[in-house]
Amino acid sequence: MNKIIILNGPNLNLLGEREKEKYGSITLKDIENNCKEFAKKNNIDLSLFQSNIEGELVEEIQKARKEQHGLIINAGAYTHTSVAIHDALKVLKIPVVELHITNIYNREEFRHKSLISQLATGILCGFGTEGYIMALQAMKNYLKK
């Protein structure tokens, strides 16, 4: 059974409340429930973690190097600013999918730079909250290889 973790960064706990025109009305809890359902149907041992605190995300990434087969990360604003998350991901020997609900390249200029992309096996952005299931499917397929 593949072990996959999904990490969510700052403000993603406010999905369904914030900027509905960009993120929609689905909550993080809804996304997590959809992912759990997909995982159950696809024989995936899924872990989920969200934090607004950079260091907590770094700790989960570090744990993942020994406990997980794959990591999916929506680092939120830390995508563009966190050298600490970049450095933690750099140590991983497991595949990483960088995930964004919106297309970061269709947004403000400062969001066009990702400190995660060069370390990611693949990147999904702009597909809304459906991107989470797409990322799980992509990781499942990648781990089959």
LUMROLUM-675397 format. One line per 4 residues: number of its first residue (from 1); their letters; for each residue x, y, z of C-alpha. Coordinates in steps of 0.05 Angstrom, whole numbers, padded with zeros to 5 digits. Each point is the difference from the previous one (the first is absolute). Layout:
NUM> A> X,Y,Z ~ ...
***
This chain:
1> MNKI> 00000,00000,00000 ~ 00028,00068,-00020 ~ 00007,00051,00055 ~ -00012,00071,-00023
5> IILN> -00004,00064,00039 ~ -00034,00064,-00021 ~ 00027,00063,00033 ~ -00038,00066,-00001
9> GPNL> 00031,00066,00019 ~ -00025,00066,00027 ~ -00071,00024,-00008 ~ -00024,-00063,-00034
13> NLLG> -00039,-00015,00063 ~ -00043,00060,-00021 ~ -00022,-00030,-00066 ~ -00074,00010,-00010
17> EREK> 00005,00068,00035 ~ 00056,00038,-00035 ~ 00001,00025,-00071 ~ -00057,-00044,-00025
21> EKYG> 00008,00028,-00070 ~ 00070,-00032,-00003 ~ -00007,-00060,00046 ~ -00074,-00017,-00002
25> SITL> -00044,-00020,00059 ~ 00029,-00068,00015 ~ 00033,-00005,00068 ~ 00065,-00034,00017
29> KDIE> -00041,-00052,00039 ~ -00040,-00014,-00065 ~ 00065,-00009,-00039 ~ 00028,-00045,00054
33> NNCK> -00063,-00043,-00001 ~ 00003,-00006,-00076 ~ 00074,-00020,00005 ~ -00014,-00051,00054
37> EFAK> -00055,-00031,-00043 ~ 00047,-00003,-00060 ~ 00055,-00030,00043 ~ -00046,-00054,00028
41> KNNI> -00023,-00020,-00070 ~ 00072,-00001,-00026 ~ 00035,-00037,00057 ~ 00039,00062,00023
45> DLSL> 00020,00012,00072 ~ -00012,00075,00002 ~ 00023,00050,00051 ~ -00024,00072,00001
49> FQSN> 00032,00060,00034 ~ -00013,00075,-00001 ~ 00038,00054,00036 ~ 00008,00075,-00003
53> IEGE> 00068,-00009,00033 ~ 00060,-00010,-00045 ~ 00040,-00041,00050 ~ -00057,-00050,00009
57> LVEE> -00002,-00012,-00075 ~ 00076,-00009,-00001 ~ -00006,-00052,00056 ~ -00053,-00039,-00039
61> IQKA> 00044,00001,-00063 ~ 00058,-00026,00041 ~ -00043,-00056,00029 ~ -00025,-00018,-00070
65> RKEQ> 00070,-00019,-00023 ~ -00005,-00064,00043 ~ -00075,-00010,00006 ~ -00030,00015,-00069
69> HGLI> 00006,-00024,-00072 ~ -00023,00066,-00029 ~ -00015,00072,00021 ~ -00050,00050,-00029
73> INAG> 00009,00071,00023 ~ -00042,00063,-00007 ~ 00046,00046,00038 ~ -00044,00061,-00011
77> AYTH> 00038,00065,00007 ~ 00062,-00038,00025 ~ 00008,-00025,-00072 ~ 00029,00068,-00017
81> TSVA> 00039,00015,00063 ~ 00022,-00060,00039 ~ 00073,-00021,-00007 ~ -00012,-00045,00060
85> IHDA> -00054,-00040,-00036 ~ 00044,-00002,-00063 ~ 00059,-00027,00040 ~ -00043,-00052,00035
89> LKVL> -00028,-00025,-00067 ~ 00070,-00002,-00028 ~ 00017,-00057,00049 ~ -00058,-00044,-00022
93> KIPV> 00012,-00061,-00043 ~ -00075,-00010,-00013 ~ -00041,00032,-00055 ~ -00031,00069,00013
97> VELH> -00060,00031,-00034 ~ -00005,00076,00007 ~ -00074,00019,00000 ~ -00038,00066,-00005
101> ITNI> -00074,00011,-00006 ~ 00009,00060,-00045 ~ 00048,00010,-00057 ~ 00056,00038,00034
105> YNRE> 00025,00025,-00067 ~ -00067,00037,-00013 ~ 00006,00037,00066 ~ 00042,00055,00030
109> EFRH> 00072,00002,-00024 ~ 00029,-00019,00068 ~ -00038,-00067,-00004 ~ 00035,-00019,-00065
113> KSLI> 00062,-00022,00038 ~ -00003,-00067,00035 ~ 00056,-00024,00045 ~ -00031,-00070,-00004
117> SQLA> -00006,-00012,-00075 ~ 00072,-00019,-00013 ~ -00005,-00055,00052 ~ -00068,-00027,-00021
121> TGIL> -00010,-00062,-00041 ~ -00062,00034,-00029 ~ -00041,00063,00007 ~ -00076,00009,-00002
125> CGFG> -00031,00069,00001 ~ -00063,00033,-00023 ~ -00048,-00058,00003 ~ -00036,00023,00063
129> TEGY> -00011,-00046,00058 ~ -00006,-00059,-00049 ~ 00076,00006,-00004 ~ 00006,-00038,00065
133> IMAL> -00031,-00063,-00030 ~ 00040,00011,-00064 ~ 00064,00004,00043 ~ -00018,-00064,00037
137> QAMK> -00014,-00036,-00066 ~ 00066,00025,-00030 ~ 00039,-00021,00062 ~ -00034,-00069,-00001
141> NYLK> 00019,-00009,-00073 ~ 00071,00025,00012 ~ 00011,-00048,00058 ~ -00022,-00059,-00044
145> K> 00061,00010,-00044
***
